[in-house]
Amino acid sequence: MSDKEVADALQKLALEARTLERHLRCLLRSDLPETLVCANGIEGTITQLEGLGRAMDTLAQLAAAE
């Protein structure tokens, strides 16, 4: 595994974390949990958590291959 592959995986992980943070902040500001905006935020958060998990799995695989 190259340094570039590790850097790319870390960069993707950071992007997923920032996006997750934005979704969570949106949920925090929402006054009405039953609104469509909040529902979309929850779905977005779930999607980002999934992406974050995949990115972390990739990093673990890369580290194991070293």
N, C-alpha and C positions, 0 to 999 in steps of 0.2 A: 504494500500500500504506500502510495506517495504522500508527501506532505500536502500536496494540492487536494487530494481526496479527503484527507483529514480536515483541512481548512474549509473545504466546501461543505462537509457534513456539519461542522461547527457553525458555519454561517447560516445554514438552513435551520439548525436548532435555535439559534438566536432569533431568526425571523419568526419562527413559530411561537417562541416565547413572547415576543413583542405583540404579535397579533392576538395571542391569548390574553395578554394584559389589557389590550384595548377592549376586547369583548367583555371581560370581567368588569372593567370600569363602566361600561355601558349598562351592564346588569345592576351594578351598584347604584347608579343614578336613577334607575327606573323606579317610579312610584307605583306602577300598576303591573305586577308580575304577569297578569293575564293578557297583557297587550301583545299584539303581533310583533312589535319591536323587540320586546323581551323574549318572546318565543324564538325569534330569529337569532337573537343574541345567544340564547342557550344552545341552539343548534350549532351556531358558529363556534361556540366555546367547545362543544363536544368534538367537532371536526378538528379544531386546533389541538385539542388534547390528543386525539388520535395521531395527528401529524407529528406532534412532539414525541409521542411514544415511538413512532417509526424512526424518527431521527435519532433518538437515544439508542434504539436497537442497532441502527447502522453504526453509530459510534462504538458501541460495545463490540460489534463484529470486527470493526477496523482495529480496535485495540487488541482483540484476541489474535488477530492475524499477524501482529507485529512480532 
